[in-house]
């Protein structure tokens, strides 16, 4: 894998982005790698986002990974999907064999792309013996096809096999979630709100804006969200904004004022008060506390 991180090992004006090399110039990269401990692959310890959808099958060993400030210890056999907007870094691993797939929107089946958008937040999943065996076989086939570069239909074969692999992975996530046709009216509206929030958190700041977008009244939206989550709409809006602020504070060298503007706040002092309200500390204190 060709890791292309901007200014490796130090903060940049934006969160570092990992652009897969190799076959990713065609929008797809797949491989299997093995390593014993962190010094063997130090760049994986650097915080980053991906420029694509990323899927990992942990076949052997264990990994401790931080995803958006939450630590996960993953033991094989497991899989995990990484949204391109999730910031993550490897904290530790031991005797690992892992297969990875990176694929961009253009190469994904549109149906699968929509399903992936609804896996929020994406978390690692442990696998039972049968699904692990099937997914492993799909990975092996895709890797073999990735090596057959002289085949006339090389890219089509690789794209189709990798989409089959993605479908198998999505099916594992769907098994752990409640079927859409069994969701209540409140649950469906909460799902729609979460999708709208992810797309608009930097521009839509008030509950009434989301209510209008969903064609319902603000009181009814609040009732739905509070019933299903325990928190009002404003709480979720603020949490999503502050999550992005934390990412930028920790993984970039943008000033607090620049971050406020990037998140849609021309009033720097208002943003500062909001950060204190949500986190209990100033933005500068958060950055200093989390310095590497």
FENQUIRA-V130297 format. One record per residue. N is the residue number from 0. RES is the residue in three letters. D_LAST is the distance of its C-alpha to the last C-alpha in Angstrom with 2 decimals. Layout:
N/RES/D_LAST + N/RES/D_LAST
This chain:
0/UNK/25.36 + 1/UNK/24.42 + 2/UNK/20.77 + 3/UNK/20.58 + 4/UNK/17.09 + 5/UNK/16.95 + 6/UNK/14.97 + 7/UNK/13.32 + 8/UNK/9.83 + 9/UNK/9.29 + 10/UNK/9.84 + 11/UNK/13.55 + 12/UNK/16.18 + 13/UNK/16.23 + 14/UNK/14.49 + 15/UNK/14.90 + 16/UNK/18.14 + 17/UNK/19.35 + 18/UNK/23.04 + 19/UNK/24.88 + 20/UNK/27.08 + 21/UNK/30.38 + 22/UNK/32.67 + 23/UNK/30.38 + 24/UNK/32.40 + 25/UNK/34.92 + 26/UNK/32.48 + 27/UNK/32.14 + 28/UNK/30.13 + 29/UNK/30.70 + 30/UNK/30.12 + 31/UNK/29.68 + 32/UNK/27.23 + 33/UNK/26.71 + 34/UNK/24.10 + 35/UNK/23.53 + 36/UNK/19.86 + 37/UNK/16.40 + 38/UNK/16.85 + 39/UNK/19.88 + 40/UNK/18.07 + 41/UNK/14.54 + 42/UNK/14.51 + 43/UNK/14.86 + 44/UNK/11.36 + 45/UNK/10.20 + 46/UNK/10.43 + 47/UNK/13.95 + 48/UNK/17.30 + 49/UNK/20.57 + 50/UNK/23.54 + 51/UNK/25.91 + 52/UNK/26.67 + 53/UNK/25.17 + 54/UNK/26.81 + 55/UNK/25.97 + 56/UNK/28.43 + 57/UNK/27.01 + 58/UNK/30.08 + 59/UNK/28.92 + 60/UNK/26.18 + 61/UNK/23.28 + 62/UNK/19.89 + 63/UNK/17.09 + 64/UNK/15.57 + 65/UNK/13.60 + 66/UNK/15.73 + 67/UNK/15.15 + 68/UNK/13.15 + 69/UNK/15.94 + 70/UNK/15.79 + 71/UNK/18.87 + 72/UNK/20.30 + 73/UNK/22.93 + 74/UNK/25.85 + 75/UNK/28.49 + 76/UNK/30.63 + 77/UNK/28.57 + 78/UNK/27.88 + 79/UNK/25.47 + 80/UNK/25.67 + 81/UNK/22.81 + 82/UNK/23.65 + 83/UNK/22.66 + 84/UNK/20.98 + 85/UNK/18.73 + 86/UNK/15.05 + 87/UNK/13.99 + 88/UNK/12.14 + 89/UNK/13.56 + 90/UNK/12.20 + 91/UNK/15.34 + 92/UNK/18.92 + 93/UNK/22.13 + 94/UNK/25.30 + 95/UNK/24.80 + 96/UNK/27.42 + 97/UNK/26.57 + 98/UNK/28.50 + 99/UNK/26.89 + 100/UNK/28.68 + 101/UNK/27.55 + 102/UNK/30.25 + 103/UNK/30.62 + 104/UNK/32.78 + 105/UNK/35.75 + 106/UNK/36.15 + 107/UNK/35.75 + 108/UNK/38.90 + 109/UNK/38.99 + 110/UNK/39.80 + 111/UNK/36.72 + 112/UNK/34.53 + 113/UNK/35.84 + 114/UNK/35.25 + 115/UNK/31.62 + 116/UNK/31.07 + 117/UNK/32.26 + 118/UNK/29.83 + 119/UNK/27.37 + 120/UNK/24.93 + 121/UNK/24.99 + 122/UNK/24.27 + 123/UNK/24.81 + 124/UNK/28.45 + 125/UNK/30.10 + 126/UNK/33.27 + 127/UNK/36.70 + 128/UNK/38.67 + 129/UNK/40.82 + 130/UNK/38.30 + 131/UNK/35.96 + 132/UNK/38.94 + 133/UNK/39.92 + 134/UNK/36.47 + 135/UNK/36.10 + 136/UNK/39.45 + 137/UNK/38.50 + 138/UNK/35.34 + 139/UNK/37.52 + 140/UNK/40.07 + 141/UNK/37.59 + 142/UNK/36.08 + 143/UNK/39.65 + 144/UNK/40.59 + 145/UNK/37.57 + 146/UNK/39.02 + 147/UNK/42.48 + 148/UNK/41.83 + 149/UNK/45.50 + 150/UNK/46.79 + 151/UNK/48.56 + 152/UNK/46.68 + 153/UNK/43.36 + 154/UNK/41.10 + 155/UNK/43.17 + 156/UNK/43.11 + 157/UNK/39.36 + 158/UNK/38.81 + 159/UNK/41.26 + 160/UNK/39.95 + 161/UNK/36.32 + 162/UNK/37.54 + 163/UNK/39.36 + 164/UNK/36.16 + 165/UNK/34.38 + 166/UNK/37.39 + 167/UNK/37.17 + 168/UNK/33.53 + 169/UNK/34.29 + 170/UNK/37.23 + 171/UNK/35.03 + 172/UNK/33.02 + 173/UNK/36.32 + 174/UNK/37.77 + 175/UNK/35.17 + 176/UNK/35.93 + 177/UNK/39.07 + 178/UNK/41.53 + 179/UNK/41.81 + 180/UNK/45.56 + 181/UNK/45.06 + 182/UNK/42.72 + 183/UNK/44.30 + 184/UNK/44.75 + 185/UNK/41.91 + 186/UNK/39.57 + 187/UNK/40.52 + 188/UNK/39.89 + 189/UNK/36.47 + 190/UNK/35.66 + 191/UNK/36.99 + 192/UNK/35.03 + 193/UNK/31.71 + 194/UNK/32.57 + 195/UNK/33.50 + 196/UNK/30.38 + 197/UNK/28.10 + 198/UNK/30.10 + 199/UNK/30.60 + 200/UNK/27.87 + 201/UNK/27.11 + 202/UNK/30.84 + 203/UNK/32.56 + 204/UNK/31.44 + 205/UNK/34.50 + 206/UNK/36.08 + 207/UNK/39.39 + 208/UNK/37.99 + 209/UNK/37.10 + 210/UNK/40.43 + 211/UNK/42.26 + 212/UNK/40.40 + 213/UNK/41.47 + 214/UNK/44.96 + 215/UNK/44.98 + 216/UNK/45.10 + 217/UNK/42.05 + 218/UNK/43.38 + 219/UNK/43.95 + 220/UNK/40.47 + 221/UNK/39.01 + 222/UNK/41.39 + 223/UNK/40.35 + 224/UNK/36.59 + 225/UNK/36.89 + 226/UNK/39.30 + 227/UNK/37.13 + 228/UNK/33.65 + 229/UNK/34.45 + 230/UNK/32.79 + 231/UNK/34.34 + 232/UNK/33.60 + 233/UNK/31.76 + 234/UNK/29.18 + 235/UNK/28.36 + 236/UNK/28.28 + 237/UNK/25.85 + 238/UNK/23.56 + 239/UNK/23.46 + 240/UNK/22.81 + 241/UNK/19.97 + 242/UNK/18.36 + 243/UNK/18.42 + 244/UNK/17.18 + 245/UNK/14.10 + 246/UNK/13.50 + 247/UNK/14.00 + 248/UNK/12.00 + 249/UNK/8.77 + 250/UNK/9.62 + 251/UNK/11.83 + 252/UNK/12.64 + 253/UNK/15.91 + 254/UNK/17.16 + 255/UNK/18.05 + 256/UNK/21.64 + 257/UNK/21.12 + 258/UNK/19.52 + 259/UNK/22.49 + 260/UNK/24.92 + 261/UNK/23.44 + 262/UNK/23.97 + 263/UNK/27.49 + 264/UNK/27.36 + 265/UNK/29.24 + 266/UNK/29.25 + 267/UNK/25.82 + 268/UNK/26.79 + 269/UNK/27.83 + 270/UNK/24.53 + 271/UNK/22.75 + 272/UNK/25.23 + 273/UNK/24.78 + 274/UNK/21.02 + 275/UNK/21.78 + 276/UNK/24.65 + 277/UNK/22.79 + 278/UNK/19.54 + 279/UNK/20.87 + 280/UNK/18.40 + 281/UNK/18.11 + 282/UNK/16.01 + 283/UNK/14.45 + 284/UNK/13.78 + 285/UNK/12.15 + 286/UNK/9.78 + 287/UNK/9.07 + 288/UNK/8.88 + 289/UNK/6.25 + 290/UNK/3.80 + 291/UNK/0.00
